[in-house]
Amino acid sequence: MEKRSAPRIYQTLPAMVVGVDANGETFNTDSELDNFSSGGLYLWLGRHVEQGAKLFITFWPPVNRTDDYPAMEVEVHGIVLRTEPQHDGVYGVAVAIEHERALSNVSH
């Protein structure tokens, strides 16, 4: 049974992530969202980040590009809830959304 309060969208989407990794190094890297909802998201990251780390994430949800419905860009400030190391050196990262902002008329 699903315990989440908000419906989750399962779709791989390109993302950009800015933060500080477990070694204290600032990074700005391409990533992929695995899924997201209004309360959180799960992404794949090539860096190890610690629980409690703050991340700034930008992603582009699937929106039809027409004059009436331009492309959208979503900016998220979030806190890492957990990291899950994968066999290929990538980390699955669960993030709670603290603040988000949707921008339209973005050219991507």
Sequence and secondary structure as in RCSB ss.txt:
>XXXX:A:sequence
MEKRSAPRIYQTLPAMVVGVDANGETFNTDSELDNFSSGGLYLWLGRHVEQGAKLFITFWPPVNRTDDYPAMEVE
VHGIVLRTEPQHDGVYGVAVAIEHERALSNVSH
>XXXX:A:secstr
    SS  EEEEEEEEEEEE TTS EEEEEEEEEEE SSEEEEEESS   TT EEEEEE      SSSS  EEEE
EEEEEEEEEE TTS EEEEEEEEEEEEEES   
